[in-house]
Amino acid sequence: MERERSLETSLVLTSGFLLVYIITKIELFVYLAFGFGIIGIFLKPVAKIIAIGWFKLADILNYYVSKFIFGTLYFVVLVPISVLYRAFNKDGLKLKNSSKSVWFKRDHTYSATDLENIW
């Protein structure tokens, strides 16, 4: 299983560098792709070390990128919605009491269908 993982990593790196070469036309990426391909085929211990490093890098990126994405979503989506809501709804939670009680009267007759799907 470990051998397959290091071969897959070498193939992914080789393909990735070739794709970057196709996009940028910088010859360095062809040499890198060739080097990782040769390492994956002939130098198994080195390929294993590269695979371990590649997965450690993926773990580090997963930790930081997820926080960046969620932070960006928070500030781009939720903060403007909340600002607009506060601007147009003065007392959405009914925190400012204009009466003596916080209870309000609800005229509703409960039936069996109210309890069938309560969520």
C-alpha positions as CSV (number, residue, x, y, z in Angstrom):
1,M,0.0,0.0,0.0
2,E,2.9,2.4,0.8
3,R,4.5,1.6,-2.5
4,E,1.3,2.5,-4.4
5,R,1.0,5.7,-2.4
6,S,4.5,6.9,-3.3
7,L,4.0,5.9,-6.9
8,E,0.7,7.9,-7.0
9,T,2.4,10.9,-5.5
10,S,5.2,10.8,-8.0
11,L,2.6,10.5,-10.8
12,V,0.6,13.4,-9.5
13,L,3.7,15.6,-9.1
14,T,4.9,14.7,-12.6
15,S,1.5,15.4,-14.1
16,G,1.2,18.7,-12.2
17,F,4.6,19.9,-13.3
18,L,3.8,19.0,-16.9
19,L,0.5,20.9,-16.7
20,V,2.3,24.0,-15.3
21,Y,4.8,23.7,-18.1
22,I,2.0,23.6,-20.7
23,I,0.5,26.7,-19.1
24,T,3.6,28.8,-18.5
25,K,6.1,27.4,-21.1
26,I,9.0,27.5,-18.6
27,E,11.4,24.6,-19.2
28,L,12.2,24.1,-15.6
29,F,8.9,22.4,-15.0
30,V,9.7,19.8,-17.7
31,Y,12.9,18.9,-15.9
32,L,11.1,18.8,-12.5
33,A,8.4,16.5,-14.0
34,F,11.1,14.2,-15.5
35,G,13.0,14.2,-12.2
36,F,10.0,13.2,-10.1
37,G,9.0,10.6,-12.7
38,I,12.5,9.0,-12.6
39,I,12.5,9.2,-8.8
40,G,9.1,7.5,-8.6
41,I,10.2,4.6,-10.9
42,F,13.8,3.9,-9.7
43,L,14.4,5.4,-6.3
44,K,11.7,3.9,-4.0
45,P,13.1,5.2,-0.7
46,V,13.4,8.8,-2.0
47,A,9.9,8.5,-3.5
48,K,8.6,7.4,-0.1
49,I,10.2,10.5,1.6
50,I,8.7,12.8,-1.1
51,A,5.3,11.2,-0.6
52,I,5.5,11.7,3.2
53,G,6.5,15.4,2.7
54,W,3.8,15.9,0.1
55,F,1.1,14.6,2.5
56,K,2.5,16.7,5.4
57,L,2.3,19.8,3.1
58,A,-1.3,18.8,2.3
59,D,-2.2,18.6,6.0
60,I,-0.6,22.0,6.7
61,L,-2.5,23.6,3.7
62,N,-5.7,22.0,4.8
63,Y,-5.4,23.5,8.2
64,Y,-4.8,27.1,7.0
65,V,-6.8,27.2,3.8
66,S,-10.0,26.0,5.5
67,K,-9.7,28.8,8.0
68,F,-9.0,31.3,5.3
69,I,-12.0,30.1,3.2
70,F,-14.4,30.1,6.2
71,G,-13.1,33.5,7.4
72,T,-13.5,35.0,3.9
73,L,-17.1,33.6,3.7
74,Y,-17.9,35.0,7.1
75,F,-16.7,38.5,6.2
76,V,-18.0,38.5,2.6
77,V,-21.4,36.9,3.2
78,L,-22.5,37.0,6.8
79,V,-21.2,40.3,8.0
80,P,-22.9,42.3,5.1
81,I,-26.2,40.4,5.7
82,S,-26.2,41.2,9.4
83,V,-25.4,44.8,8.8
84,L,-28.2,45.1,6.3
85,Y,-30.6,43.3,8.7
86,R,-29.7,45.7,11.5
87,A,-30.1,48.7,9.3
88,F,-33.6,47.8,8.2
89,N,-35.0,45.9,11.2
90,K,-34.8,48.0,14.3
91,D,-35.8,45.4,16.9
92,G,-35.7,42.0,15.3
93,L,-35.4,40.1,18.6
94,K,-38.0,42.3,20.3
95,L,-35.5,43.3,23.0
96,K,-36.9,46.7,23.6
97,N,-40.1,46.3,25.6
98,S,-42.8,48.8,25.0
99,S,-45.2,46.9,27.3
100,K,-45.0,45.7,30.8
101,S,-44.5,42.0,29.9
102,V,-42.3,40.1,27.4
103,W,-45.0,37.6,26.8
104,F,-47.2,38.0,23.7
105,K,-50.6,36.4,23.1
106,R,-50.7,33.7,20.4
107,D,-54.2,32.5,19.4
108,H,-53.6,29.1,18.0
109,T,-55.5,25.9,18.5
110,Y,-53.2,22.9,18.5
111,S,-54.0,19.8,16.6
112,A,-52.4,16.3,16.0
113,T,-50.8,17.5,12.8
114,D,-48.7,20.1,14.8
115,L,-46.9,17.2,16.6
116,E,-46.3,14.9,13.6
117,N,-43.3,16.8,12.2
118,I,-42.1,19.1,14.9
119,W,-38.8,19.9,13.3
